[in-house]
Amino acid sequence: MPSRRTFVKVSAAAGGALMLGGPRALHARPLSVPALDGVEPASQSLRILILGGTGFTGPHQVRYALARGHRLTLLNRGRREVDWPTEVEELVADRNEPGAVKAALAGRTWDVCIDNPTTLPFWVRDAGEALRGNVGQYVFISTISVYADNSRAGMDEQTELARYEGEDPLTETMDTYRASQGRLYGPLKVASEREGEKWFPGKTTVIRPGLIVGPGDQSDRFTYWPIRIDRGGEILAPGTGEDPTQIIDARDLAEWTIRMVEGKHMGIYNATGKPRAMAEMLYGIRAVTTSDAQFTWVPQEFLEKHQVRGWSDMPVWVPSRPDNAGWSRVSITRALDKGLTFRPLATTAADTIEWFKTLPAERQANMVSGIKPDREREVLAAWKVQA
């Protein structure tokens, strides 16, 4: 499939741009994003700048936006080659490089900027310096991890936010972020939200997703369950089955984000799924397979004793404790009022299995999340002895 894009590589050091023709030879097998059929065009074609666009949710945003008739420009590091169904302009710049974003975007205007991958507040500042006065709406994709208190159900957009305890969030780098081992994740997202509102007052939309799942997710934080269930046999399942889960298909999030910019909706919105019991999720996944999977539900106390960790060994699930009683019970009322919709769980599960089976065999054999097979058998055997 020919590459359909305009490729512009920006060099901040040179202070200019070099137009290069033809596809980028970054990967032997570029990601091919098919056209999305049956989508009605938007009433108005928008010029949309997406910061990112080639990761997990980005390709779904691009595909839906193209189907709606919008004109797309992407800015990212150029590390993933993607063949789009129609022309997409791509700008290459590293947001860690001083001046790179400003050089890439200088003198350009867009109706909307969607900021997908931001980890550090200074990335938002640099985008703000480049785009202030040049975009009509700035959309920042944040996270529900911005909330300080997970102890109560129904956390909404007014819930207290996590506090940054350092000297200046704008001085944080990827090195300091990684060294924090996740402790800075929520506080830096809070600081990034505020930086966006500073540079684009009255023009900012903040979207706070929960766990994003579906085809294309390389973290396996949900994918583990459809793949493990499809393989069949006795499956270690956490808790009683009544613990809540809350997930959102990347395609639902991406497509709703595009509809939000079409409607020019500003403000802050939690955007994750409706709460669903762990058992409902697992049995719902099993229903789309032909496997002989059987679940053995093991109490969290036993799992903790045997060092089986929630979220990593048992993806999606976390042990129930007073300090996280609000986990997977986040209010999404505002987003629902603005038209957030969801695919059936069966569709997400089936599409995830189909996508995962297209990956190389070595990748399929080494999932990033989820308990390892030998360890699973060991814990199940120990549980049977006690039971």
RABELWO-V995567 format. One record per residue. N is the residue number from 0. PSI is psi as a letter, one per 20 degrees, with the letter a starting at -180 (none if undefined). OMEGA is omega in whole degrees, 0 to 359 (999 if undefined). D_CENTER is the distance of its C-alpha to the mean C-alpha in Angstrom with 2 decimals. Layout:
BEGIN
N_PSI_OMEGA_D_CENTER, N_PSI_OMEGA_D_CENTER
END
This chain:
BEGIN
0_p_180_27.13, 1_q_179_27.86, 2_p_182_25.25, 3_n_180_24.96, 4_q_169_24.00, 5_p_187_25.72, 6_o_179_24.97, 7_o_177_25.85, 8_p_184_25.75, 9_p_176_26.23, 10_o_180_28.29, 11_h_181_28.56, 12_h_180_31.63, 13_i_179_33.38, 14_k_182_32.40, 15_a_182_32.00, 16_q_180_30.25, 17_p_179_31.28, 18_p_180_30.82, 19_p_179_30.39, 20_q_174_31.08, 21_r_183_29.71, 22_q_177_26.62, 23_p_180_25.14, 24_m_182_26.23, 25_h_183_23.23, 26_q_177_22.64, 27_h_182_25.17, 28_n_179_22.85, 29_q_175_20.62, 30_p_179_17.71, 31_o_182_19.42, 32_o_183_17.58, 33_r_176_20.11, 34_q_178_21.14, 35_o_185_20.08, 36_q_174_23.41, 37_j_180_24.73, 38_p_179_22.68, 39_q_178_24.96, 40_q_177_25.04, 41_q_180_24.26, 42_h_179_27.42, 43_p_177_26.83, 44_p_181_25.29, 45_q_171_23.16, 46_o_188_22.70, 47_p_172_18.99, 48_p_177_17.84, 49_p_174_14.23, 50_o_190_13.57, 51_c_172_11.50, 52_i_182_11.26, 53_j_182_11.70, 54_d_183_8.64, 55_f_181_6.24, 56_h_185_5.69, 57_g_179_8.65, 58_h_177_11.31, 59_h_175_10.88, 60_g_183_11.38, 61_g_183_14.26, 62_g_180_15.85, 63_g_180_15.99, 64_g_177_17.22, 65_g_179_19.82, 66_h_179_20.95, 67_i_175_21.49, 68_j_181_23.64, 69_r_179_21.83, 70_p_192_22.47, 71_p_167_19.64, 72_p_177_19.64, 73_q_172_16.93, 74_p_178_17.25, 75_a_184_15.91, 76_i_177_17.75, 77_k_183_18.74, 78_i_178_17.88, 79_p_178_16.54, 80_p_182_19.04, 81_p_173_18.07, 82_o_183_20.74, 83_q_181_19.91, 84_i_175_22.07, 85_a_190_23.75, 86_p_176_24.19, 87_p_176_21.37, 88_p_180_22.39, 89_p_175_20.64, 90_p_182_21.43, 91_p_177_21.07, 92_q_177_20.99, 93_o_184_19.82, 94_i_174_18.72, 95_i_183_20.44, 96_o_181_23.65, 97_p_176_25.79, 98_i_185_26.60, 99_g_182_24.39, 100_g_181_22.26, 101_g_178_25.47, 102_h_182_27.28, 103_h_189_24.71, 104_i_185_24.55, 105_p_175_28.15, 106_j_182_30.10, 107_q_176_27.32, 108_q_176_26.26, 109_q_175_23.50, 110_h_187_23.10, 111_q_167_19.42, 112_p_175_17.03, 113_o_183_13.25, 114_o_185_11.87, 115_g_198_8.27, 116_j_190_8.56, 117_p_174_11.25, 118_h_189_12.28, 119_p_181_15.95, 120_h_182_17.91, 121_h_173_20.31, 122_g_179_17.79, 123_g_178_17.74, 124_g_181_21.50, 125_h_176_22.07, 126_h_179_20.15, 127_g_179_22.21, 128_h_182_25.38, 129_h_191_24.81, 130_i_182_23.74, 131_p_182_25.71, 132_i_184_27.89, 133_j_174_26.34, 134_q_180_23.48, 135_h_181_23.91, 136_p_177_20.49, 137_p_181_17.74, 138_p_179_14.25, 139_p_178_12.21, 140_o_185_8.55, 141_c_184_9.25, 142_q_173_8.84, 143_i_175_11.47, 144_i_177_12.51, 145_i_186_14.64, 146_q_184_17.27, 147_h_189_20.36, 148_o_178_21.77, 149_j_188_20.25, 150_i_181_23.76, 151_q_179_24.02, 152_q_175_22.49, 153_k_178_21.50, 154_p_178_19.83, 155_a_187_19.49, 156_i_179_18.75, 157_i_180_22.12, 158_q_181_21.58, 159_q_183_22.56, 160_q_178_20.04, 161_q_182_19.90, 162_p_174_22.49, 163_p_186_22.45, 164_j_180_25.61, 165_a_182_26.14, 166_g_183_28.44, 167_o_182_26.22, 168_h_181_22.40, 169_i_179_23.01, 170_i_179_24.68, 171_q_180_21.85, 172_r_177_20.87, 173_h_178_18.54, 174_g_180_21.53, 175_h_178_21.96, 176_g_180_18.30, 177_h_181_18.43, 178_h_181_21.84, 179_i_179_20.65, 180_l_175_18.85, 181_i_183_16.05, 182_h_182_18.56, 183_i_186_17.60, 184_g_180_13.87, 185_g_180_14.46, 186_h_180_17.63, 187_h_174_16.35, 188_h_176_13.57, 189_g_180_16.59, 190_h_179_18.69, 191_g_176_16.30, 192_g_183_16.25, 193_h_177_20.02, 194_h_177_20.42, 195_g_179_18.82, 196_h_178_21.20, 197_g_185_23.99, 198_h_182_23.76, 199_m_184_22.97, 200_p_180_24.96, 201_i_182_24.97, 202_j_188_22.48, 203_p_170_19.18, 204_p_178_16.44, 205_p_178_13.97, 206_p_183_11.07, 207_n_179_9.99, 208_r_168_7.35, 209_c_180_8.16, 210_o_182_7.17, 211_p_188_4.85, 212_r_174_7.54, 213_a_182_9.92, 214_p_182_11.53, 215_i_182_10.13, 216_o_182_8.22, 217_i_181_10.45, 218_i_182_10.02, 219_j_183_12.11, 220_h_169_11.15, 221_h_186_11.98, 222_h_179_13.50, 223_g_187_16.39, 224_g_177_17.85, 225_h_182_18.32, 226_g_180_19.67, 227_g_180_21.86, 228_h_180_23.19, 229_h_179_23.94, 230_h_173_25.99, 231_a_181_28.06, 232_a_179_30.51, 233_p_186_30.45, 234_p_174_27.02, 235_o_180_26.56, 236_p_189_24.82, 237_q_172_24.24, 238_b_183_26.25, 239_i_186_28.04, 240_i_183_25.41, 241_i_180_25.43, 242_q_185_22.63, 243_q_170_19.82, 244_q_179_16.31, 245_o_184_13.62, 246_r_175_10.65, 247_p_176_9.12, 248_p_181_9.13, 249_h_181_6.60, 250_h_177_10.01, 251_g_179_11.09, 252_g_183_8.49, 253_g_183_9.15, 254_h_177_12.81, 255_h_178_13.32, 256_g_178_12.11, 257_g_178_14.80, 258_h_178_17.25, 259_h_179_16.83, 260_h_175_17.95, 261_h_179_20.65, 262_i_181_21.90, 263_l_180_21.72, 264_o_179_20.37, 265_r_177_20.17, 266_a_186_19.46, 267_p_184_16.88, 268_p_167_14.98, 269_p_183_13.22, 270_n_173_10.91, 271_a_185_10.51, 272_r_174_12.98, 273_q_181_16.67, 274_p_181_18.00, 275_p_180_19.31, 276_q_181_21.60, 277_g_180_20.73, 278_g_178_23.75, 279_g_179_22.81, 280_g_184_19.48, 281_g_178_21.32, 282_h_176_24.30, 283_h_176_22.28, 284_g_182_20.64, 285_h_183_24.14, 286_i_181_25.55, 287_j_179_23.92, 288_r_174_25.45, 289_k_185_29.12, 290_r_177_28.88, 291_k_185_31.28, 292_p_175_28.62, 293_p_184_30.09, 294_p_172_28.33, 295_o_184_30.14, 296_p_185_28.90, 297_p_183_29.61, 298_q_183_29.89, 299_h_180_27.59, 300_g_179_30.72, 301_g_179_31.61, 302_g_179_28.14, 303_g_179_28.26, 304_h_181_31.79, 305_j_173_30.76, 306_l_171_27.77, 307_o_190_25.15, 308_p_171_22.08, 309_q_177_19.67, 310_g_180_15.93, 311_f_176_16.80, 312_h_178_19.95, 313_n_186_19.20, 314_q_180_15.43, 315_h_187_14.12, 316_q_169_17.57, 317_q_178_19.02, 318_q_180_22.80, 319_p_178_24.29, 320_q_179_25.82, 321_h_184_27.16, 322_i_177_24.77, 323_k_181_21.65, 324_i_178_23.26, 325_i_182_20.66, 326_p_181_17.76, 327_k_174_16.01, 328_k_183_18.48, 329_p_179_16.72, 330_p_176_18.37, 331_k_184_16.61, 332_g_183_20.01, 333_g_180_19.44, 334_g_178_16.51, 335_h_179_18.65, 336_h_179_21.51, 337_j_170_19.69, 338_j_175_19.10, 339_p_180_15.75, 340_r_186_16.47, 341_p_168_15.34, 342_q_174_16.24, 343_q_175_18.45, 344_h_181_17.23, 345_h_180_19.72, 346_g_179_18.08, 347_g_182_14.64, 348_g_182_16.65, 349_g_180_19.08, 350_h_178_16.75, 351_g_178_14.79, 352_g_181_18.27, 353_g_179_19.49, 354_g_184_16.76, 355_h_182_17.11, 356_i_174_20.84, 357_i_182_20.63, 358_q_178_19.52, 359_q_183_22.42, 360_h_180_24.50, 361_h_178_24.03, 362_g_179_20.24, 363_h_182_20.77, 364_i_184_23.30, 365_n_181_21.16, 366_q_183_18.05, 367_h_180_15.91, 368_r_178_15.74, 369_q_182_18.48, 370_q_180_22.17, 371_q_185_24.31, 372_g_181_26.92, 373_g_179_29.95, 374_h_178_28.65, 375_g_179_27.80, 376_h_180_31.36, 377_g_181_32.79, 378_g_178_31.25, 379_g_178_32.23, 380_g_180_35.75, 381_h_179_36.04, 382_g_181_35.03, 383_h_177_37.66, 384_g_181_40.29, 385_g_182_39.68, 386_none_999_39.42
END
